[in-house]
Structure formats: C-alpha cells, structure tokens
Amino acid sequence: MLARRFTIVCLLMSLFGMFFAILVAEAGRSPRSWDEATRICRLACPTNLRH
C-alpha cells in the first residue's frame, strides 16, 4: 500500500515538473519571426479603417 502511494506521488510530481519545465522554456524563448512581422504590420499597415 505504501509503495502504491509513493508511486502515485512520484508520477504526479514528475507530471508537475514537466509542466513547469515547459512553462519556463516557453518564457525564456525569443519571439518567433512571424510574430514580430504581424506586430509590425499591425502598427504600420492601415488595414483596419473602421472608425
């Protein structure tokens, strides 16, 4: 019974660790080139003239 609980706790902690690692990796990643291109185009290109 103790080994089963220990296994469940270890699996949950490893899942949490992987999720946290994904969050940290995404936060440290530089923005993609197409994300910056759309941001620049939104500022420079007058495509939405619905005033």
N, C-alpha and C positions, 0 to 999 in steps of 0.2 A: 504494500500500500504506500509506503514512504517512497519507494523507487518510482512508482507511478506519478505521485505528486511532484517529485523532483523533475521527472521527465517533462511534465506539462509546464512547469515553471520555466525550465530551460528553453523549451520551444517558444513559449510566449516572449521570453526575454530576447531570444535571437530574432524573432519577428520584429519586435520593437527596435532592436539595434539596427536591423536592415532598413526599416522605415526612416529612422533618424539619420542614417548614413546617406540615404537618398536625398533627404531634405538638405543636409549640409552640402552635399555635392552640387545640388542644383543652385543653392545660394551662392556658391563660390564660382560658378561657371560664368564666363563672359557672355554678353548678349550675342545672339546669332546675327549674321549679316542681314538676313531678310527682315528681322525685327527692326533693326535700325533704319533700313530703307523705307519701310512703311511709315515709321515715325517721322522721318524727314519729309516724305511725300505729303503726309497729312499737314505738316506745317507750311510747306512751300507750294503745294498744288491746290488751287482753289476749285476742288471738285464738288464740294457740297455748299452750294449757294442758296440755302433755304432760310433766309432771314425773314 
